[in-house]
Amino acid sequence: MNPRQIHALLEQVRDGALTPDQGLERLKHLPFEDLGYARVDHHRALRAGFPEVVFGRGKTPAQVVGIVKSLSRQKSNILVTRTDAETFKKVRRVARKAEFNEAARAITVVNDTEVYGEGVVYIVCAGTSDIPVAEEAALTARLMGNDVRSSYDVGVAGIHRLLSIRDALTEASVVIVVAGMEGALASVVGGLLSVPVIAVPTSVGYGSNFGGLSALLAMLNSCASNVVTVNIDNGFGAGYVASLINRKRAR
């Protein structure tokens, strides 16, 4: 539950739309619910601004279903990352609004469509092979209530492709750059802009790419001072942090 939802619940109790016992039933699983194999953190949205996100890899379909069912009681948005179509089919039985994004390898359930971002989160990736990670970032940022725009396959091997979208990039509040190989795109984008640039190294590349390590080290050593770097293939982390940067602040 987020603060707005709890406030609305308390108003319902005050106005008599819910009895105190019904209100208590809604709140009884705060701050977490113990499922035996997982302790679902229902307090996460209050503390961090977004509900707990489920990392699907390593979990059985039944475990993912159980966690999604628990999260569904809070009527907030739900995100399951690094999952597959078979798990989605089972999740759909308990969450009819669930959708599967094949490119991002993620399941989403949208219950909250409010816009929380002040500006634009812009996502670029160097090559077509980087799109799955870029889509994970885009899906995360969009689910967290942001205006998300993207341009793909604008790597430095054809720098004119990047320069063709320079005007669009200048409208962004924060930019996510996804790149494998040598990871040079992040520094180039950072050098063109005055906003935060979140670099995401990917595991795309040949032997000495070392599963994304070469791109990671290049991005960590960027000479563009506005570039920060997340872990290899961590599109989710980039989308989440970009959302926090872009989030409206209480006046």
N, C-alpha and C positions, 0 to 999 in steps of 0.2 A: 504493500500500500504506500502511496505517496501522500504528502501532506494535504493536498487538495481532496483526495478521496477520504481521508480520515476526518477532515473538517466537514465534508458532506454527510458522512455517517453520523457524526455527533449532532448535526442539525436535524437529521431525520429522527433521532431519539428525542431531541428537544421538542420537535414539532408533533411527536406522537405517531409518525409514520412507521417507526420501529419501536418495539418495547425494549426496555433495558436488557432483558435476557437475549433478545434477537441481536442487539448491538454487541453484547458480550460474545455471542457465538461467532460473529464476524471477526472479532479481535482476538479470539482465544489462541490462535496460532502465532501471534506475535510474541517474541521476535523470531522464533524459528519452529519448524516442524520436523520431528525426528521420524524418518521413514525406515530406520534400521540401517540401510545402506547409504543414506544421505541425510544431512540435516539442512533442510531447505530454509534459506535465510530470507524470511518475509520482511525483515527490517531494513534490507539493503537499500530500497528506494528512498526511505526516510534519511538514511545516512549519506548515501552516495549519489542520489538523484536518479537512479535507474535500478530496476529489479535485478536480482541475481541472474547471471547468464550461464547457460548449461553448456559445458564442453562435452560434445557427444562422443568423441573418440575414447575407446576404452570402457565405455558403459554399454550394458546390454540394452536392447530395445525396450525390455520391460522396465529397466531402471529409468530410462529417459521418459517413458510414458508416465511412470509414477511421479517423477519430479515435475513434469509439465502439468499433470493433473493437480498437484499441490499448488503450483504457481498460479493456475487458472482461477483459483478461488479469490485471488486478489484483484482480478479484473484489470491487470496492467499488461503492457506489452511483454511478450516472451520471445527469447532468442535462444536457439540451440545451434551451436557452431560445430563444424567438422562432423557432419552426420551424413546419412544416405537415404535413398528413396525407400528402402525397406522399412527403416525406422519411422520415416514419415507416415507410411501407410498405417502403422500402429498408433502413432500419435493422433492421427486424424480421427480415430475412433473416440477419443476423449476430448478433443479440441477441434470442433467443426470448422473454426475459422483458420486453422493451421494451413500454411502454404509452404511449399518447398522451392527454394532457389537452387537449381542444379549447379549454376556457375559458381555460386558462393558456398555450396555444400552446406546449406543452413536451412533450418526450419524457423518460421516466424509465426507469431499469433499477434495480430494487431487489435488492441482494444482502446488505445489512446491515440488519437490523430492530431492532438494539439501540437502547435509549432513552438518549440522551446529555444530555438536558435535565433540569434540576432542577425546573422549574415549568411553567407554562402560557404559551404564546405566543398571545395573543389578537389577532385581526385584525378590524377594522371598516372598512367603506367607506361613503361618503356616499350614493352612488346606485347603481342597477343598472348604469349605464354604466361604473362603476369596477370592476366585478367581475373583468374579465380581469387587471388589475394586482393586485388583491387575491388572486386565485387563484394567480398566479405567486409571490407572497410566501408563501402558505399551502403550496403544493407544495414550495417550497425549504425552508422550516422543517421540514416533515414529513419530507422526505427526509434532513435532517440530524439526525433522531432526536429530535424534540420532540413534546410533546402540544400540538396546534394546535386552537384553537377559533375560531369566526368568527360574526359577525353583520353582515349586509349591509343597505344602504338605511336607514341611521340618521342621515341628514344633518340639519343644523341647521334646515332649513326646517320640520321636524317634530321639535322637540327632545325631545318626550315619547317618541319611539321610542328615542332614546339613553338617556334616563333609565330606561326599562323594563329595560335590561340592566346598569344600574350595579353591582348586586351581583355579577354574573358578571365584570365587568371588574376588580373589586377582588381577585379571586382570581388574576389574572395576574401573572407575573414581568416581562413586557415586553409592550407593546401596539403594534401597527402600525396606523396610521390612514391610509387611502387616500381622497383626495378631490380633485375637480377644482373647477371654478367659482372661487369666491373662497377655497377651502381653509380655511374657518373651523373645520371639525370638529376638526382637530388641537389647536388651542388650547383648545377646550372640553373635550376628553377629557383633555388635560394638566392642566387645572385641577381635574379631579375625582379624579386619582390621584397616588400617590406613587412610581410606578415609571417607568422609562424609556419614553418614547413616541417611536416612530420615524414621522415624517410622510412620506408619499409623495404628492407632487403628481401629478395626472394631466393629460393633455392634453384632458380632457373639458370642453367649455364653448363659449360663443359668441365672437364676434369679439375682444373686448377681453380674452379669456382668454389670447390670444397663445400658443396651443399649450401651455398649462400654466404659462406664465411668471408669470401673476398669482397662481396658487396657490402656486407655488414661493416667490415673494417674500413672500407672506403668512406662509407657514410658517417661513421663515428669520427673520422678524421677530416670531415668536410671543412673547408676554409670559409664557407658561408656561415656567418654567425647566427643566422635565424633557423638553422637546421638542427633538429633533434631526431634521434633514431630509436625505433622499437626493435623487437626481436625478429629473427628471420621468419618470413611468411606470416607475421602477426598482423593481418589486416584488421582483425577485430580490435586489437589494442589501439591501433592508429585511429580507427573510427570512433572509439570510445573517448580517447583523449581529445580528438578534434571537437567532439560534441561538448566536452566540458569547457574547452577554450571558447567555443561559439555560444555557449549558453547565456541566456538573459540573466542579468544580475538583479536582485531585488533592489529597488530604489529606496 
